[in-house]
Amino acid sequence: MIEKKLLDMLVCPEDRSPLSEADEGTLKRLNEAIAAGQVENRGGQPVEEAVVAGLVREDGTVLYPIIDGIPVLLADESISLEQIDG
């Protein structure tokens, strides 16, 4: 979990929109798709590790993983949520 003060300062590096913590339902669907080998990051690499936490862009289309408590705000490491909603 990210402190609210920090979360309020974080924005999407691509469009500068606000980010919010991913809810349990999103993480569950994402991890099921990862386990089935159906998820790539936006850099084109397969995502093989379950996502424990993440930040979702305001429009709900992109998730930035949080690894060891650190948000990874790199476009190529982000995950398009359209892969699990489509």
Residue pairs with C-beta under 8 A, 6 or more apart in sequence:
1 21
1 53
2 10
2 21
2 55
2 66
2 71
7 19
7 20
7 21
7 55
10 18
10 19
10 55
10 71
10 73
11 17
11 18
11 19
12 18
12 19
12 57
12 58
12 62
12 64
12 73
13 73
13 74
13 75
14 62
14 75
15 57
17 57
17 58
17 59
18 58
19 55
19 56
19 57
19 58
19 64
19 71
20 55
20 56
20 58
21 53
21 54
21 55
21 56
22 30
22 51
22 53
22 54
22 55
22 56
22 63
26 54
26 56
26 63
26 81
26 84
27 51
27 52
27 53
27 54
29 84
29 85
30 39
30 51
30 54
30 63
30 79
30 81
30 84
31 50
31 51
32 84
33 39
33 83
33 84
34 47
34 48
34 49
34 50
34 51
35 50
37 46
38 83
38 84
39 46
39 47
39 79
39 83
39 84
40 46
40 47
40 79
40 83
41 47
41 76
41 77
41 78
41 79
42 62
42 75
42 76
42 77
42 78
42 79
42 80
43 75
43 76
43 77
45 76
47 79
51 63
51 65
51 79
52 66
53 65
53 66
54 63
54 64
54 65
54 66
54 79
55 63
55 64
55 66
55 71
55 73
56 62
56 63
56 64
56 81
57 63
57 64
60 81
61 80
61 81
61 82
62 78
62 79
62 80
62 81
63 78
63 79
63 81
64 71
64 72
64 73
64 74
64 77
64 78
64 79
65 71
65 72
65 77
65 78
65 79
66 72
72 78
